[in-house]
Amino acid sequence: MAEVPLTWYLILSALLFTIGVVGVLVKRNPIVIFMCVELMLNAVNLTLVAFGRYLGDAGGQMLSIFVMAVAAAEVAVGLGILIAIFRLRDNINVDETNTMRG
């Protein structure tokens, strides 16, 4: 069986990253924005793993696991901030949350 070329992985990764960037710029719901950021991080993970496989090095997989750990921490902190804002204002719309004052 023939292997999938590296360029296909990079094109898919660029497409996923672009969808994530557009989602962050267009959407107003913070949960959707977090999902788009996660999509961008997964695109980076795909690129890291593809280059690691192409070069025959395990460094891409190790960096990918590190990115997953950072993404998990980002979600935990972000959701904590969202819950705090929702308790104060009963609204989590990004346009209306322009200050971080209590």
ZANUVO-571867 format. One record per atom (N, C-alpha, C): residue in three letters; atom name; residue number from 0; x, y, z. Coordinates in pm, whole numbers, always signed. Each point is the difference from the previous one (the first is absolute). Example, Ala and Ser with C-alpha at 12.3 -4.5 7.8 and 13.67 -1.06 7.14 Angstrom:
# residues 2
["ALA"; "N"; 0; [+1319; -569; +780]]
["ALA"; "CA"; 0; [-89; +119; +0]]
["ALA"; "C"; 0; [+90; +120; +0]]
["SER"; "N"; 1; [-35; +105; -72]]
["SER"; "CA"; 1; [+82; +119; +6]]
["SER"; "C"; 1; [-77; +109; +73]]
END
This chain:
# residues 102
["MET"; "N"; 0; [+84; -119; +0]]
["MET"; "CA"; 0; [-84; +119; +0]]
["MET"; "C"; 0; [+88; +125; +0]]
["ALA"; "N"; 1; [-46; +100; -69]]
["ALA"; "CA"; 1; [+74; +125; -8]]
["ALA"; "C"; 1; [-30; +85; +123]]
["GLU"; "N"; 2; [+100; +74; +45]]
["GLU"; "CA"; 2; [-18; +90; +113]]
["GLU"; "C"; 2; [-63; +131; -46]]
["VAL"; "N"; 3; [-65; +66; +93]]
["VAL"; "CA"; 3; [-57; +131; -28]]
["VAL"; "C"; 3; [+114; +102; +2]]
["PRO"; "N"; 4; [+11; +83; -102]]
["PRO"; "CA"; 4; [+110; +98; -3]]
["PRO"; "C"; 4; [-12; +104; +112]]
["LEU"; "N"; 5; [+114; +56; +36]]
["LEU"; "CA"; 5; [+6; +101; +105]]
["LEU"; "C"; 5; [-83; +123; -35]]
["THR"; "N"; 6; [-4; +36; -126]]
["THR"; "CA"; 6; [-73; +121; -40]]
["THR"; "C"; 6; [-149; -11; +30]]
["TRP"; "N"; 7; [-57; -119; -8]]
["TRP"; "CA"; 7; [-142; -16; +31]]
["TRP"; "C"; 7; [-26; +28; +146]]
["TYR"; "N"; 8; [+88; -47; +86]]
["TYR"; "CA"; 8; [-14; +29; +144]]
["TYR"; "C"; 8; [+12; +150; +26]]
["LEU"; "N"; 9; [+95; +64; -68]]
["LEU"; "CA"; 9; [+19; +144; +20]]
["LEU"; "C"; 9; [-118; +80; -53]]
["ILE"; "N"; 10; [-58; -43; -111]]
["ILE"; "CA"; 10; [-118; +69; -54]]
["ILE"; "C"; 10; [-118; -16; +97]]
["LEU"; "N"; 11; [-21; -121; +51]]
["LEU"; "CA"; 11; [-107; -22; +97]]
["LEU"; "C"; 11; [+22; +82; +126]]
["SER"; "N"; 12; [+124; +6; +45]]
["SER"; "CA"; 12; [+32; +78; +120]]
["SER"; "C"; 12; [-25; +149; -24]]
["ALA"; "N"; 13; [+41; +50; -116]]
["ALA"; "CA"; 13; [-24; +141; -32]]
["ALA"; "C"; 13; [-149; +31; -10]]
["LEU"; "N"; 14; [-78; -93; -56]]
["LEU"; "CA"; 14; [-143; +18; -9]]
["LEU"; "C"; 14; [-65; +4; +139]]
["LEU"; "N"; 15; [+39; -93; +87]]
["LEU"; "CA"; 15; [-52; -1; +137]]
["LEU"; "C"; 15; [+37; +127; +75]]
["PHE"; "N"; 16; [+125; +44; -15]]
["PHE"; "CA"; 16; [+45; +121; +67]]
["PHE"; "C"; 16; [-78; +122; -50]]
["THR"; "N"; 17; [-24; +6; -131]]
["THR"; "CA"; 17; [-74; +112; -57]]
["THR"; "C"; 17; [-144; +2; +51]]
["ILE"; "N"; 18; [-63; -117; +9]]
["ILE"; "CA"; 18; [-136; -7; +54]]
["ILE"; "C"; 18; [-1; +49; +144]]
["GLY"; "N"; 19; [+102; -37; +78]]
["GLY"; "CA"; 19; [+8; +45; +138]]
["GLY"; "C"; 19; [+17; +150; +11]]
["VAL"; "N"; 20; [+85; +57; -83]]
["VAL"; "CA"; 20; [+23; +146; +4]]
["VAL"; "C"; 20; [-127; +75; -38]]
["VAL"; "N"; 21; [-68; -47; -104]]
["VAL"; "CA"; 21; [-124; +65; -41]]
["VAL"; "C"; 21; [-103; -9; +111]]
["GLY"; "N"; 22; [-8; -114; +66]]
["GLY"; "CA"; 22; [-94; -16; +110]]
["GLY"; "C"; 22; [+29; +93; +116]]
["VAL"; "N"; 23; [+128; +18; +32]]
["VAL"; "CA"; 23; [+36; +92; +109]]
["VAL"; "C"; 23; [-35; +143; -37]]
["LEU"; "N"; 24; [+21; +37; -125]]
["LEU"; "CA"; 24; [-25; +138; -40]]
["LEU"; "C"; 24; [-149; +31; -20]]
["VAL"; "N"; 25; [-80; -99; -36]]
["VAL"; "CA"; 25; [-139; +24; -36]]
["VAL"; "C"; 25; [-95; -25; +116]]
["LYS"; "N"; 26; [+20; -106; +74]]
["LYS"; "CA"; 26; [-97; -40; +102]]
["LYS"; "C"; 26; [+7; +89; +123]]
["ARG"; "N"; 27; [-112; +7; +73]]
["ARG"; "CA"; 27; [-10; +84; +120]]
["ARG"; "C"; 27; [-21; -81; +126]]
["ASN"; "N"; 28; [-28; -128; -12]]
["ASN"; "CA"; 28; [-19; -85; +117]]
["ASN"; "C"; 28; [+136; -51; +47]]
["PRO"; "N"; 29; [+36; +22; +126]]
["PRO"; "CA"; 29; [+133; -41; +46]]
["PRO"; "C"; 29; [+23; -150; -4]]
["ILE"; "N"; 30; [-104; -80; +16]]
["ILE"; "CA"; 30; [+18; -145; -9]]
["ILE"; "C"; 30; [+41; -39; -142]]
["VAL"; "N"; 31; [-62; +60; -99]]
["VAL"; "CA"; 31; [+34; -27; -139]]
["VAL"; "C"; 31; [+141; +51; -30]]
["ILE"; "N"; 32; [+36; +112; +59]]
["ILE"; "CA"; 32; [+135; +53; -19]]
["ILE"; "C"; 32; [+103; -96; +57]]
["PHE"; "N"; 33; [-27; -56; +119]]
["PHE"; "CA"; 33; [+91; -100; +56]]
["PHE"; "C"; 33; [+10; -123; -89]]
["MET"; "N"; 34; [-111; -42; -57]]
["MET"; "CA"; 34; [+4; -115; -90]]
["MET"; "C"; 34; [+83; +30; -124]]
["CYS"; "N"; 35; [-8; +122; -50]]
["CYS"; "CA"; 35; [+79; +38; -117]]
["CYS"; "C"; 35; [+149; +7; +34]]
["VAL"; "N"; 36; [+33; +46; +119]]
["VAL"; "CA"; 36; [+140; +0; +44]]
["VAL"; "C"; 36; [+50; -144; +10]]
["GLU"; "N"; 37; [-84; -89; +52]]
["GLU"; "CA"; 37; [+38; -141; +7]]
["GLU"; "C"; 37; [+20; -58; -139]]
["LEU"; "N"; 38; [-82; +42; -95]]
["LEU"; "CA"; 38; [+16; -46; -138]]
["LEU"; "C"; 38; [+135; +46; -57]]
["MET"; "N"; 39; [+38; +124; +31]]
["MET"; "CA"; 39; [+130; +49; -45]]
["MET"; "C"; 39; [+114; -78; +64]]
["LEU"; "N"; 40; [-12; -31; +129]]
["LEU"; "CA"; 40; [+104; -79; +66]]
["LEU"; "C"; 40; [+8; -141; -57]]
["ASN"; "N"; 41; [-113; -58; -36]]
["ASN"; "CA"; 41; [+1; -132; -62]]
["ASN"; "C"; 41; [+63; +4; -139]]
["ALA"; "N"; 42; [-18; +110; -71]]
["ALA"; "CA"; 42; [+66; +15; -130]]
["ALA"; "C"; 42; [+152; +4; +17]]
["VAL"; "N"; 43; [+44; +69; +104]]
["VAL"; "CA"; 43; [+144; +4; +29]]
["VAL"; "C"; 43; [+50; -140; +39]]
["ASN"; "N"; 44; [-79; -73; +78]]
["ASN"; "CA"; 44; [+37; -137; +37]]
["ASN"; "C"; 44; [+13; -88; -124]]
["LEU"; "N"; 45; [-92; +13; -93]]
["LEU"; "CA"; 45; [+7; -78; -123]]
["LEU"; "C"; 45; [+128; +31; -78]]
["THR"; "N"; 46; [+35; +127; -6]]
["THR"; "CA"; 46; [+124; +38; -68]]
["THR"; "C"; 46; [+122; -57; +70]]
["LEU"; "N"; 47; [+3; +8; +132]]
["LEU"; "CA"; 47; [+114; -53; +75]]
["LEU"; "C"; 47; [+16; -150; -20]]
["VAL"; "N"; 48; [-110; -73; +7]]
["VAL"; "CA"; 48; [+6; -145; -17]]
["VAL"; "C"; 48; [+37; -36; -144]]
["ALA"; "N"; 49; [-53; +73; -97]]
["ALA"; "CA"; 49; [+32; -27; -141]]
["ALA"; "C"; 49; [+149; +23; -27]]
["PHE"; "N"; 50; [+55; +110; +50]]
["PHE"; "CA"; 50; [+142; +24; -21]]
["PHE"; "C"; 50; [+85; -100; +77]]
["GLY"; "N"; 51; [-43; -39; +119]]
["GLY"; "CA"; 51; [+73; -102; +75]]
["GLY"; "C"; 51; [+3; -132; -74]]
["ARG"; "N"; 52; [-112; -38; -59]]
["ARG"; "CA"; 52; [-6; -124; -77]]
["ARG"; "C"; 52; [+85; +12; -126]]
["TYR"; "N"; 53; [-4; +116; -66]]
["TYR"; "CA"; 53; [+75; +21; -123]]
["TYR"; "C"; 53; [+151; -5; +26]]
["LEU"; "N"; 54; [+43; +59; +111]]
["LEU"; "CA"; 54; [+143; +4; +31]]
["LEU"; "C"; 54; [+47; -124; +76]]
["GLY"; "N"; 55; [-94; -84; +43]]
["GLY"; "CA"; 55; [+37; -120; +73]]
["GLY"; "C"; 55; [+47; +29; +141]]
["ASP"; "N"; 56; [-54; +106; +59]]
["ASP"; "CA"; 56; [+40; +42; +134]]
["ASP"; "C"; 56; [-123; +1; +90]]
["ALA"; "N"; 57; [+19; -34; +127]]
["ALA"; "CA"; 57; [-111; -2; +94]]
["ALA"; "C"; 57; [-23; +136; +65]]
["GLY"; "N"; 58; [+75; +100; -37]]
["GLY"; "CA"; 58; [-14; +133; +57]]
["GLY"; "C"; 58; [-134; +63; -27]]
["GLY"; "N"; 59; [-58; -27; -117]]
["GLY"; "CA"; 59; [-130; +54; -33]]
["GLY"; "C"; 59; [-109; -52; +91]]
["GLN"; "N"; 60; [+7; -130; +32]]
["GLN"; "CA"; 60; [-99; -59; +90]]
["GLN"; "C"; 60; [+15; +55; +142]]
["MET"; "N"; 61; [+123; +20; +42]]
["MET"; "CA"; 61; [+23; +54; +135]]
["MET"; "C"; 61; [-51; +144; +10]]
["LEU"; "N"; 62; [+28; +81; -101]]
["LEU"; "CA"; 62; [-51; +137; +0]]
["LEU"; "C"; 62; [-153; +3; -7]]
["SER"; "N"; 63; [-56; -95; -72]]
["SER"; "CA"; 63; [-145; -9; -10]]
["SER"; "C"; 63; [-64; -29; +136]]
["ILE"; "N"; 64; [+60; -86; +78]]
["ILE"; "CA"; 64; [-50; -28; +135]]
["ILE"; "C"; 64; [+12; +124; +87]]
["PHE"; "N"; 65; [+108; +76; -15]]
["PHE"; "CA"; 65; [+16; +124; +75]]
["PHE"; "C"; 65; [-109; +101; -37]]
["VAL"; "N"; 66; [-32; +10; -129]]
["VAL"; "CA"; 66; [-105; +92; -46]]
["VAL"; "C"; 66; [-135; -43; +57]]
["MET"; "N"; 67; [-24; -131; +8]]
["MET"; "CA"; 67; [-126; -48; +59]]
["MET"; "C"; 67; [-11; +39; +147]]
["ALA"; "N"; 68; [+112; -7; +72]]
["ALA"; "CA"; 68; [-1; +39; +142]]
["ALA"; "C"; 68; [-28; +149; +14]]
["VAL"; "N"; 69; [+59; +81; -85]]
["VAL"; "CA"; 69; [-25; +145; +3]]
["VAL"; "C"; 69; [-146; +29; -35]]
["ALA"; "N"; 70; [-55; -75; -96]]
["ALA"; "CA"; 70; [-140; +20; -39]]
["ALA"; "C"; 70; [-94; -36; +115]]
["ALA"; "N"; 71; [+32; -105; +73]]
["ALA"; "CA"; 71; [-85; -38; +114]]
["ALA"; "C"; 71; [+4; +107; +108]]
["ALA"; "N"; 72; [+117; +56; +25]]
["ALA"; "CA"; 72; [+12; +107; +100]]
["ALA"; "C"; 72; [-75; +125; -47]]
["GLU"; "N"; 73; [+7; +29; -128]]
["GLU"; "CA"; 73; [-70; +117; -55]]
["GLU"; "C"; 73; [-150; -14; +15]]
["VAL"; "N"; 74; [-51; -119; -24]]
["VAL"; "CA"; 74; [-144; -22; +13]]
["VAL"; "C"; 74; [-42; +12; +146]]
["ALA"; "N"; 75; [+77; -55; +91]]
["ALA"; "CA"; 75; [-35; +7; +142]]
["ALA"; "C"; 75; [-4; +144; +50]]
["VAL"; "N"; 76; [+100; +77; -34]]
["VAL"; "CA"; 76; [+5; +140; +44]]
["VAL"; "C"; 76; [-109; +81; -70]]
["GLY"; "N"; 77; [-17; -21; -129]]
["GLY"; "CA"; 77; [-101; +75; -75]]
["GLY"; "C"; 77; [-141; -27; +48]]
["LEU"; "N"; 78; [-31; -126; +26]]
["LEU"; "CA"; 78; [-134; -30; +50]]
["LEU"; "C"; 78; [-22; +55; +141]]
["GLY"; "N"; 79; [+104; +2; +81]]
["GLY"; "CA"; 79; [-11; +61; +133]]
["GLY"; "C"; 79; [-30; +149; -10]]
["ILE"; "N"; 80; [+66; +68; -92]]
["ILE"; "CA"; 80; [-26; +143; -21]]
["ILE"; "C"; 80; [-142; +21; -51]]
["LEU"; "N"; 81; [-45; -85; -92]]
["LEU"; "CA"; 81; [-136; +13; -52]]
["LEU"; "C"; 81; [-105; -21; +108]]
["ILE"; "N"; 82; [+21; -96; +86]]
["ILE"; "CA"; 82; [-95; -23; +110]]
["ILE"; "C"; 82; [-3; +120; +93]]
["ALA"; "N"; 83; [+116; +57; +30]]
["ALA"; "CA"; 83; [+4; +118; +87]]
["ALA"; "C"; 83; [-72; +118; -64]]
["ILE"; "N"; 84; [+19; +21; -129]]
["ILE"; "CA"; 84; [-68; +110; -69]]
["ILE"; "C"; 84; [-150; -24; -4]]
["PHE"; "N"; 85; [-41; -124; -24]]
["PHE"; "CA"; 85; [-143; -30; -5]]
["PHE"; "C"; 85; [-67; +21; +135]]
["ARG"; "N"; 86; [+70; -32; +107]]
["ARG"; "CA"; 86; [-58; +21; +133]]
["ARG"; "C"; 86; [-15; +148; +32]]
["LEU"; "N"; 87; [+89; +82; -50]]
["LEU"; "CA"; 87; [-8; +145; +27]]
["LEU"; "C"; 87; [-103; +70; -89]]
["ARG"; "N"; 88; [-8; -38; -125]]
["ARG"; "CA"; 88; [-79; +78; -96]]
["ARG"; "C"; 88; [-118; -74; -61]]
["ASP"; "N"; 89; [-13; -128; +19]]
["ASP"; "CA"; 89; [-103; -83; -61]]
["ASP"; "C"; 89; [+2; +7; -152]]
["ASN"; "N"; 90; [+117; +28; -56]]
["ASN"; "CA"; 90; [+15; +8; -145]]
["ASN"; "C"; 90; [+146; -26; -32]]
["ILE"; "N"; 91; [+25; -79; -103]]
["ILE"; "CA"; 91; [+139; -27; -37]]
["ILE"; "C"; 91; [+28; +43; -144]]
["ASN"; "N"; 92; [-76; +94; -51]]
["ASN"; "CA"; 92; [+22; +51; -134]]
["ASN"; "C"; 92; [+133; +76; -3]]
["VAL"; "N"; 93; [+81; -29; -98]]
["VAL"; "CA"; 93; [+134; +59; -8]]
["VAL"; "C"; 93; [-7; +150; -22]]
["ASP"; "N"; 94; [-97; +47; -77]]
["ASP"; "CA"; 94; [-12; +143; -27]]
["ASP"; "C"; 94; [-34; +80; +124]]
["GLU"; "N"; 95; [-78; -58; +89]]
["GLU"; "CA"; 95; [-42; +72; +121]]
["GLU"; "C"; 95; [+97; -15; +116]]
["THR"; "N"; 96; [+94; -89; -11]]
["THR"; "CA"; 96; [+100; -21; +104]]
["THR"; "C"; 96; [+128; +69; -43]]
["ASN"; "N"; 97; [+6; +131; +20]]
["ASN"; "CA"; 97; [+116; +75; -46]]
["ASN"; "C"; 97; [+92; +42; +115]]
["THR"; "N"; 98; [-42; -20; +122]]
["THR"; "CA"; 98; [+86; +34; +113]]
["THR"; "C"; 98; [+11; -119; +92]]
["MET"; "N"; 99; [+107; -7; +76]]
["MET"; "CA"; 99; [+21; -109; +94]]
["MET"; "C"; 99; [-18; +49; +144]]
["ARG"; "N"; 100; [-68; +113; +16]]
["ARG"; "CA"; 100; [-26; +51; +136]]
["ARG"; "C"; 100; [-110; -79; +66]]
["GLY"; "N"; 101; [+1; -5; +135]]
["GLY"; "CA"; 101; [-99; -78; +74]]
["GLY"; "C"; 101; [-121; +71; +34]]
END
